[in-house]
Amino acid sequence: MSKLDPRPEYNGPLHSWDNLNSVLQTNFNKPGKNFATIDLRKYSIPKDEIITEANKQGYKVSENGEHFLRFE
C-alpha cells in the first residue's frame, strides 16, 4: 500500500488573460520578486499567444519544463 495518494490533477476552470495578468502583477509588485512561473495546463490560452503578448509587454519568457512558463 502506498503512503501517498495519487497526485491530483487540476480540475478547476481554465484561466484566461485576466487571471494571468493578475498573477504577473501580484508577483512583480512584491519587493525582491523578479519572476513568476505559470502552469500552462491551467490556462485556456495557447502557449505561443501568451509568449507573444508577454514579450510585447516587456516580459522575458522562457519555457521551464513541458507545461511551465517562467516570466522575468
Secondary structure, DSSP 8 states (H G I E B T S, - for coil): --SS-------S--B-HHHHHHHHHHHHTSTT---EEEEGGGBSS-HHHHHHHHHHTT--EEE-SSSEEEE-
